[in-house]
Amino acid sequence: MSKTLLQYTAEELQNRYANAHLTYMQAGGHGKADRNKAAYEAYLAALRSRGGDTDNRDGVFNGAGSV
């Protein structure tokens, strides 16, 4: 992640969460899935701490925020 989670806006976190979650769900390999699970859980925790929206999961496979 190029920025710390505190530097992202709620909208950026939401987008990154959705992308990492979708990539986790569709990843073919365990390593990629594990890395994206860790990423989306970190984005989710940051969103929840700010009271952000976690319901929208319209992500893009390998989009910004996925690893």
C-alpha positions as CSV (number, residue, x, y, z in Angstrom):
1,M,0.0,0.0,0.0
2,S,1.5,3.3,-1.1
3,K,-0.3,5.3,1.6
4,T,-1.1,4.5,5.2
5,L,-4.7,3.7,5.8
6,L,-5.2,7.0,7.6
7,Q,-4.3,9.0,4.5
8,Y,-7.0,7.4,2.3
9,T,-10.4,9.1,2.1
10,A,-13.5,7.0,3.0
11,E,-14.3,6.8,-0.7
12,E,-10.8,5.5,-1.5
13,L,-11.0,3.0,1.3
14,Q,-14.4,1.8,0.0
15,N,-13.0,1.4,-3.5
16,R,-9.9,-0.5,-2.3
17,Y,-12.0,-2.7,0.0
18,A,-14.3,-3.6,-2.9
19,N,-11.4,-4.4,-5.3
20,A,-9.4,-6.4,-2.8
21,H,-12.5,-8.4,-1.7
22,L,-13.5,-9.2,-5.3
23,T,-9.9,-10.2,-6.1
24,Y,-9.8,-12.4,-3.0
25,M,-13.0,-14.1,-4.0
26,Q,-11.9,-14.8,-7.6
27,A,-8.1,-15.4,-7.1
28,G,-6.9,-18.7,-8.5
29,G,-4.0,-19.2,-6.1
30,H,-3.9,-19.4,-2.4
31,G,-1.1,-16.8,-2.1
32,K,-3.0,-14.1,-4.0
33,A,-6.2,-14.9,-2.1
34,D,-4.4,-14.7,1.2
35,R,-2.8,-11.4,0.4
36,N,-6.1,-9.9,-0.8
37,K,-8.0,-11.2,2.3
38,A,-5.5,-9.4,4.5
39,A,-5.8,-6.3,2.5
40,Y,-9.6,-6.2,2.4
41,E,-9.7,-6.9,6.1
42,A,-7.4,-4.0,6.8
43,Y,-9.6,-1.7,4.6
44,L,-12.7,-3.0,6.3
45,A,-11.4,-2.2,9.8
46,A,-10.4,1.3,8.7
47,L,-13.8,1.9,7.1
48,R,-15.6,0.6,10.2
49,S,-13.5,2.8,12.5
50,R,-14.7,5.8,10.5
51,G,-18.3,4.6,10.2
52,G,-17.9,4.2,6.5
53,D,-20.1,2.2,4.1
54,T,-19.0,-1.4,3.9
55,D,-22.1,-2.7,2.0
56,N,-21.0,-1.7,-1.5
57,R,-18.9,-4.4,-3.1
58,D,-18.8,-3.3,-6.7
59,G,-15.1,-4.0,-7.1
60,V,-12.8,-4.6,-10.0
61,F,-10.5,-7.7,-10.2
62,N,-6.9,-6.5,-9.7
63,G,-8.1,-3.0,-9.2
64,A,-6.5,-0.4,-7.0
65,G,-6.1,-1.8,-3.5
66,S,-5.8,-5.4,-4.5
67,V,-2.4,-7.1,-4.3
